[in-house]
Amino acid sequence: MPRRSNPESARPAHRQLHGRAHGKKLRAYHAGLVETLLPRLALPGGHEPLDPAALFDFPIRALVVEIGFGGGEHLADEANARADTGFIGCEPFVNGVAKLLARVEEEELRNVRVHDRNALDILPRLPRGCVDRIDLLYPDPWPKARHRKRRFVSMQALAEMAGVLRPGGELRFATDIDDYAAWTLSRAQASPFFEWRAESAADWMVPWAGWKPTRFEERARREGRSSAYLTFVRV
Ligand SMILES: C[S@@+](CC[C@H](N)C(=O)[O-])C[C@H]1O[C@@H](n2cnc3c(N)ncnc32)[C@H](O)[C@@H]1O
């Protein structure tokens, strides 16, 4: 498949997308969904502001954005559990997008919309304070010191996420990489927009109510790594 135009290198550093957009050739069923279902679920392209209410064909009670949904297992589970909530999933890896599309089709999910590119394209197009929760689960760890600047979490990305979250809204962050937990905690604590409301020293070890491990969490567990779960509240 041809690489996308719009060279990432022309963007400011924190907006650049790293990682792959394509994996193994898609099975015919998945390729068909990308061709037919994705255009119906994809957010309108361009730079125009987005109206969340107009994205869904029913009145949504809340809006959740998941950044880097991978194969969409968590997003589809959440969308199933909360039919009155609208979900916007952002994921540039087409094989993962195709998996989510299969769940949407098979489970007839009406409350999911997809942005199959960089989440940072969408945040500035959403109205301020329209999002109730952002899930950032097991973002790419970029463990090598020279690659850490590629991490999704930066002061600028935190400010952009804060811009769309309503006061009291949550940014949920999970990782199995100790250094990434510390990285995110230090930046969120330096940010004027977020508060980490941990109730006990062990707070970060406890996942959210109703939590099911994501695919990357399952892999981490198999490999003997535990996770940190951080909840930051938009002040
Ligand atoms: C390590 S995977 C985790 C997937 C999933 N959240 C899970 O826990 O199983 C991180 C995902 O984030 C996606 N990603 C990386 N940068 C992104 C960006 N700027 N916007 C949206 N997704 C991004 C990658 O394509 C990748 O699928």
The ligand as an SDF file (V2000), in Angstrom:
LIG
                    3D

 27 29  0  0  0  0  0  0  0  0999 V2000
    1.5400   -0.0350   22.1830 C   0  0  0  0  0  0  0  0  0  0  0  0
    0.0780    0.1900   21.2500 S   0  0  0  0  0  0  0  0  0  0  0  0
   -1.2210    0.0120   22.4580 C   0  0  0  0  0  0  0  0  0  0  0  0
   -2.5410   -0.3810   21.8430 C   0  0  0  0  0  0  0  0  0  0  0  0
   -3.7130   -0.5230   22.8400 C   0  0  0  0  0  0  0  0  0  0  0  0
   -3.9950    0.7280   23.5030 N   0  0  0  0  0  0  0  0  0  0  0  0
   -3.4740   -1.6030   23.8570 C   0  0  0  0  0  0  0  0  0  0  0  0
   -3.2450   -1.2730   25.0260 O   0  0  0  0  0  0  0  0  0  0  0  0
   -3.5230   -2.7990   23.4800 O   0  0  0  0  0  0  0  0  0  0  0  0
    0.0710    1.9520   20.9760 C   0  0  0  0  0  0  0  0  0  0  0  0
   -0.7960    2.3700   19.7920 C   0  0  0  0  0  0  0  0  0  0  0  0
   -0.8250    3.8000   19.7070 O   0  0  0  0  0  0  0  0  0  0  0  0
   -0.9130    4.1440   18.3230 C   0  0  0  0  0  0  0  0  0  0  0  0
   -0.4560    5.5380   18.1890 N   0  0  0  0  0  0  0  0  0  0  0  0
    0.8020    6.0000   18.2530 C   0  0  0  0  0  0  0  0  0  0  0  0
    0.8430    7.3270   18.0830 N   0  0  0  0  0  0  0  0  0  0  0  0
   -0.4530    7.7310   17.9220 C   0  0  0  0  0  0  0  0  0  0  0  0
   -1.0620    8.9850   17.6680 C   0  0  0  0  0  0  0  0  0  0  0  0
   -0.3340   10.1070   17.5930 N   0  0  0  0  0  0  0  0  0  0  0  0
   -2.4120    9.0410   17.5270 N   0  0  0  0  0  0  0  0  0  0  0  0
   -3.1430    7.9040   17.6250 C   0  0  0  0  0  0  0  0  0  0  0  0
   -2.6170    6.6910   17.8430 N   0  0  0  0  0  0  0  0  0  0  0  0
   -1.2880    6.5910   17.9770 C   0  0  0  0  0  0  0  0  0  0  0  0
   -0.0190    3.1230   17.6510 C   0  0  0  0  0  0  0  0  0  0  0  0
   -0.3320    2.9680   16.2720 O   0  0  0  0  0  0  0  0  0  0  0  0
   -0.3130    1.8650   18.4610 C   0  0  0  0  0  0  0  0  0  0  0  0
   -1.3090    1.0560   17.8640 O   0  0  0  0  0  0  0  0  0  0  0  0
  1  2  1  0
  2  3  1  0
  2 10  1  0
  3  4  1  0
  4  5  1  0
  5  6  1  0
  5  7  1  0
  7  8  2  0
  7  9  1  0
 10 11  1  0
 11 12  1  0
 11 26  1  0
 12 13  1  0
 13 14  1  0
 13 24  1  0
 14 15  1  0
 14 23  1  0
 15 16  2  0
 16 17  1  0
 17 18  1  0
 17 23  2  0
 18 19  1  0
 18 20  2  0
 20 21  1  0
 21 22  2  0
 22 23  1  0
 24 25  1  0
 24 26  1  0
 26 27  1  0
M  CHG  2   2   1   9  -1
M  END
$$$$
